[in-house]
Amino acid sequence: MKKIYIPVMAAMLATPLNSVANAEELPKTETTVEEVKVEPVGTGEEVIEVEGSAEEWLEDAIEQEPEEEVIQEGYENLGPMIFKSSAISSKIAANDKGEYFIYYIMHGAPAALVVVDYQTKETIHTFTLEDSKSAWGLDVDENGKLWVGGSVSSVLYSYDPNTEVFENHGAIFSNKSDTSIQDLIVSGNKVYAGSAYGGSLVAFDTETKQIEEYGQIRKRKDFVKAIVADEERDEIYVSIGSNMDLLVKKPGTKNFTSFLPAKYMSEKYAQDLVLTDDYVVARLYPSNVAVVFDRKTLKIVDEFELNSKTVSTLSPDGKSLYYTKAQQLIRYDFDTKAHTELGLYLPKGTEAINLDFIVKGEKKAEDKQVDFEALFEQAFREKALKESQGTSAVETPTTEDTVIEEPIVEEPTEFLLSGMVDNLGQLFEYNPQTGEIQYHQFELPEQPVELYTLASSEDGKKIFANGYMSGGLGVYDVATGNKELYRNISQIESMYHINNKLYIGAYPLARLLVYDRALPWDNGNPKEVIRMNEYGQERSTAVTPYNNGKEIVLGTLPDASVGGGALAFYNTENEKMEIYENYIYNQSIVSLVSRGTQVFGGTSIHANQQVNPRGARLFYFNRSNPEDKKYIHLPFDSSMITSLIVDKDNNVWGMADGTLFVYKDEWTDVRSVELLELISGRFRNAQIVEGPDGYIYGSVEGKLFRVTKDTLKVEWLKDKGVYGLVKDVNGNLYYYDGSNLWKYTIEQNREQQQKEQK
């Protein structure tokens, strides 16, 4: 039972009955809310369709004038190539009036927050999440204010549906390794946020804007993947990885204590945690298992299989939670541990991504009106009863501690369960009272997608671009500047164009696809050739032609195989595959190029989520006998050899970490020049091409350079924002920075370009 303290009423009740004066009505105050107009994020012209570091730690949102971009001579921003409406997370919550809103996070470069009125199903706001390409952590405080944790620079955002004000609170992690907020939870006036890749935890005070840092939760753990907290009990639960651990910080302690059972230590992490008064529920990954822990003893009391990304919180009636399995909605009862299949199915191929409750007629606590007349009447009756029994009226306390118990009001139990089921933002709405389910689809705004992989056509007249996570294939016409966009294709790790066909190494499942440019883009084109996940492979990281495209050579990065990446040959004439598993023991094949009858390859020491202590290998073999591979000794150590090309003089050039090298034959020494001492990543940090002007051009760690072939003299051209280098028919370079495709006209072509523009 709730108790309310009313000092004024206590004083009134202490006076004689005939001395109680009529209470005057307090004057009403008007609150003026400034209307904030927000322009929607543009989506660009209609096109054909197909999971960084903070330099500054901002305590408050600081509005700065946008820095004017200065474009150097020879550089041209060609704009975004790929647009997509891709909702990666969502939440449904109410403002302080009990009005519900749907909050969508749209993937893009930058990402966006879309606010939809739940009642009218209309989009009312679109806010750009500057400095973020995605956002996974969403939660709402007791006032209905939404808090969002961003990626790239660990920025915290908020949106208040009561005032319609959106704020950027800046980066909340001081460690530069903490570039992405993986999860956040609000408890009381604290926003708890966990990070990747520093594995840290912070608490942001929503009132004072102060930040409390807990630091890295465990050494050598990169993720704080999920968080739940109870500020009243002073408890914080976190899931870290990889590999997984579950930890709790109890009242009065400084350290986190593990309570993960040994049988789950091989899991990557718990991707979500749900807290009730009695239980902690952990949704594990990659296993499709939810584990229920007793909150007092931290012992397992139950576990069950599921397919939904999460489970719901405790239902408003306090009895159960919900999840989906094999597309069916299921209710779990905490008391009986029974699972009830509701016989209601989500659309084919979908599972619940999030689950939220909508309470009909719900009002916030501060909106509930106290019936003072009833309380006075009750108090007077009690006073009269005491007097009739001879109890003195002066026994009534006159201090501010006088407590009047609020009449018991049953909490509303009529509610709906709703959740997002796909990246189009489709929602289901389930009514437990009627047993009915409905679906709602929205037209959510498209966002520009960060680019990921570039390739040029065989004749150099087309530039192909693929989007990070969201996929899509954009095609840029070098002569006209026209763009095409083909959808329905996932993220691409590598691609090569030859004989009017684009050979695609697609993620996930390490697939090889063939797109025949002579035929329309449809369900059968691109055609899937093979899924290398059957051989324990995760990504198709290298694709190159052999013998003028009569064969395609494929190299892969493993995920769960015993050994290293696989080497595969696809015969484009008879469509047969030839596969060599574990080609380089415990290493991935991340670059390939052919020279005559030889095939050269480079590896990465990252494979099967492990790091091979032996350095990256440069190897070659004769196509007639791939098993007879030979290793080329490099006069330096490296972790990955990420790009290989053959120049017009038949020399093999490559990038190994931050070092450029050239190999001629086994009788000639390898020449090399170090460009950068430190690099990042597992298999993608550099790309090189041969220019028509006698230089080798390259991008490494976002920096553009050129090197003279004979002396290996290095010249830096641009110090940031250059990724995925390719060249066109004229030898000009193309690269991407975020969602934008850029063109760099080499010096010998600039004079001709200026004449054409005149």
ZISUL-V62427 format. One record per backbone hydrogen bond with DSSP energy under -0.5 kcal/mol. CO is the residue of the C=O (numbers start at 1). NH is the residue of the N-H. If there is no record, write none. Layout:
<<CO & NH> <CO & NH>>
This chain:
<<2 & 406> <4 & 6> <4 & 404> <6 & 10> <7 & 11> <8 & 12> <9 & 13> <10 & 14> <12 & 15> <16 & 19> <17 & 20> <19 & 21> <30 & 32> <31 & 33> <32 & 34> <35 & 37> <53 & 55> <56 & 58> <57 & 59> <60 & 62> <61 & 63> <62 & 64> <69 & 71> <70 & 72> <72 & 75> <74 & 745> <76 & 78> <76 & 743> <79 & 741> <82 & 449> <84 & 86> <84 & 447> <86 & 88> <86 & 107> <89 & 105> <91 & 103> <93 & 101> <95 & 98> <96 & 364> <99 & 95> <100 & 118> <100 & 119> <101 & 93> <101 & 103> <102 & 104> <102 & 116> <103 & 91> <104 & 106> <104 & 114> <105 & 88> <105 & 89> <105 & 107> <106 & 112> <110 & 109> <111 & 129> <112 & 106> <112 & 114> <113 & 127> <114 & 104> <114 & 116> <115 & 124> <115 & 125> <116 & 102> <116 & 118> <117 & 121> <122 & 117> <125 & 115> <127 & 113> <128 & 130> <129 & 111> <129 & 132> <131 & 153> <132 & 110> <132 & 111> <133 & 108> <134 & 151> <136 & 138> <137 & 149> <139 & 147> <141 & 144> <145 & 141> <146 & 159> <147 & 139> <148 & 150> <148 & 157> <149 & 136> <149 & 137> <150 & 181> <151 & 153> <154 & 172> <155 & 150> <156 & 169> <157 & 148> <158 & 167> <159 & 146> <159 & 161> <160 & 163> <160 & 164> <160 & 165> <165 & 160> <167 & 158> <167 & 169> <170 & 156> <175 & 178> <177 & 179> <179 & 154> <180 & 182> <180 & 196> <181 & 136> <181 & 137> <183 & 194> <185 & 192> <187 & 190> <189 & 206> <190 & 187> <190 & 192> <191 & 204> <192 & 185> <193 & 202> <194 & 182> <194 & 183> <195 & 224> <196 & 179> <196 & 180> <199 & 217> <200 & 195> <201 & 214> <201 & 215> <202 & 193> <203 & 205> <203 & 212> <204 & 191> <204 & 206> <205 & 209> <210 & 205> <211 & 213> <212 & 203> <212 & 214> <215 & 201> <218 & 221> <220 & 222> <222 & 197> <222 & 199> <223 & 225> <223 & 241> <226 & 239> <228 & 237> <230 & 234> <230 & 235> <235 & 230> <236 & 249> <237 & 228> <238 & 247> <239 & 225> <239 & 226> <240 & 245> <241 & 223> <245 & 240> <246 & 259> <246 & 260> <247 & 238> <248 & 250> <248 & 257> <249 & 236> <250 & 253> <257 & 248> <261 & 264> <262 & 265> <264 & 267> <267 & 243> <267 & 244> <269 & 271> <269 & 285> <272 & 283> <274 & 281> <278 & 295> <279 & 276> <280 & 293> <281 & 274> <281 & 283> <282 & 284> <282 & 291> <283 & 271> <283 & 272> <285 & 268> <285 & 269> <287 & 289> <288 & 306> <289 & 284> <290 & 304> <291 & 282> <291 & 293> <292 & 301> <292 & 302> <293 & 280> <294 & 298> <299 & 294> <302 & 292> <304 & 290> <315 & 318> <319 & 334> <320 & 315> <321 & 332> <322 & 312> <323 & 330> <324 & 307> <324 & 308> <325 & 328> <327 & 346> <328 & 325> <329 & 342> <330 & 323> <331 & 340> <332 & 321> <332 & 334> <333 & 337> <338 & 333> <338 & 340> <339 & 341> <340 & 331> <340 & 342> <344 & 329> <347 & 350> <352 & 309> <356 & 418> <358 & 360> <358 & 416> <359 & 362> <364 & 367> <364 & 368> <365 & 368> <370 & 372> <371 & 375> <372 & 376> <373 & 377> <374 & 378> <375 & 379> <376 & 380> <377 & 381> <378 & 382> <379 & 383> <380 & 384> <381 & 385> <382 & 386> <383 & 387> <384 & 388> <385 & 389> <386 & 391> <387 & 390> <392 & 395> <393 & 396> <399 & 402> <402 & 6> <403 & 405> <404 & 4> <408 & 410> <413 & 415> <414 & 360> <415 & 432> <416 & 358> <417 & 430> <418 & 356> <419 & 428> <420 & 353> <420 & 354> <421 & 351> <422 & 425> <423 & 87> <426 & 421> <426 & 422> <427 & 440> <428 & 419> <429 & 438> <430 & 417> <430 & 432> <431 & 434> <431 & 435> <431 & 436> <436 & 431> <438 & 429> <440 & 427> <442 & 444> <447 & 84> <448 & 109> <450 & 468> <453 & 466> <455 & 464> <456 & 497> <457 & 460> <460 & 729> <461 & 478> <462 & 457> <463 & 476> <464 & 455> <465 & 474> <466 & 452> <466 & 453> <467 & 471> <468 & 470> <472 & 467> <473 & 486> <474 & 465> <475 & 484> <476 & 463> <476 & 478> <477 & 481> <482 & 477> <484 & 475> <486 & 50> <486 & 473> <489 & 472> <491 & 507> <494 & 505> <496 & 503> <498 & 501> <500 & 517> <501 & 498> <501 & 503> <502 & 504> <502 & 515> <503 & 496> <504 & 506> <504 & 513> <505 & 493> <505 & 494> <506 & 511> <508 & 511> <509 & 533> <510 & 532> <511 & 506> <512 & 529> <512 & 530> <513 & 504> <514 & 516> <514 & 526> <514 & 527> <515 & 502> <515 & 517> <516 & 519> <520 & 522> <522 & 525> <525 & 522> <527 & 514> <530 & 512> <530 & 532> <531 & 534> <532 & 535> <532 & 537> <533 & 536> <536 & 559> <536 & 560> <536 & 561> <538 & 510> <539 & 541> <539 & 557> <542 & 555> <544 & 553> <546 & 550> <546 & 551> <547 & 550> <550 & 572> <550 & 573> <551 & 546> <552 & 570> <553 & 544> <554 & 568> <555 & 541> <555 & 542> <556 & 589> <557 & 538> <557 & 539> <558 & 608> <564 & 582> <565 & 583> <565 & 584> <566 & 556> <567 & 580> <568 & 554> <569 & 571> <569 & 578> <570 & 552> <570 & 572> <571 & 575> <576 & 571> <578 & 569> <579 & 581> <580 & 567> <583 & 585> <584 & 587> <587 & 565> <588 & 590> <588 & 604> <591 & 602> <593 & 600> <595 & 598> <597 & 623> <598 & 595> <599 & 621> <600 & 593> <601 & 619> <602 & 590> <602 & 591> <603 & 641> <604 & 588> <605 & 607> <605 & 612> <607 & 610> <610 & 607> <610 & 612> <617 & 603> <617 & 619> <618 & 632> <619 & 601> <620 & 630> <621 & 599> <622 & 625> <623 & 626> <625 & 628> <627 & 629> <630 & 620> <631 & 633> <632 & 618> <634 & 636> <638 & 616> <639 & 605> <640 & 642> <640 & 657> <643 & 655> <645 & 653> <647 & 650> <651 & 647> <651 & 653> <652 & 663> <653 & 645> <654 & 656> <654 & 661> <655 & 642> <655 & 643> <655 & 657> <656 & 659> <658 & 675> <658 & 676> <659 & 656> <660 & 673> <661 & 654> <662 & 671> <663 & 652> <665 & 668> <671 & 662> <673 & 660> <673 & 675> <685 & 701> <687 & 699> <689 & 691> <689 & 697> <691 & 694> <694 & 709> <695 & 691> <695 & 697> <696 & 707> <697 & 689> <698 & 705> <699 & 687> <700 & 703> <702 & 722> <703 & 700> <704 & 717> <704 & 718> <705 & 698> <706 & 715> <707 & 696> <708 & 712> <713 & 708> <715 & 706> <718 & 704> <721 & 723> <723 & 736> <726 & 734> <728 & 731> <732 & 728> <733 & 744> <734 & 726> <735 & 742> <736 & 723> <737 & 740> <738 & 451> <739 & 81> <740 & 737> <741 & 78> <741 & 79> <742 & 735> <743 & 76> <743 & 745> <744 & 733> <744 & 746> <746 & 749> <746 & 750> <747 & 750> <747 & 751> <749 & 753> <750 & 754> <751 & 755> <752 & 756> <753 & 757> <754 & 758>>
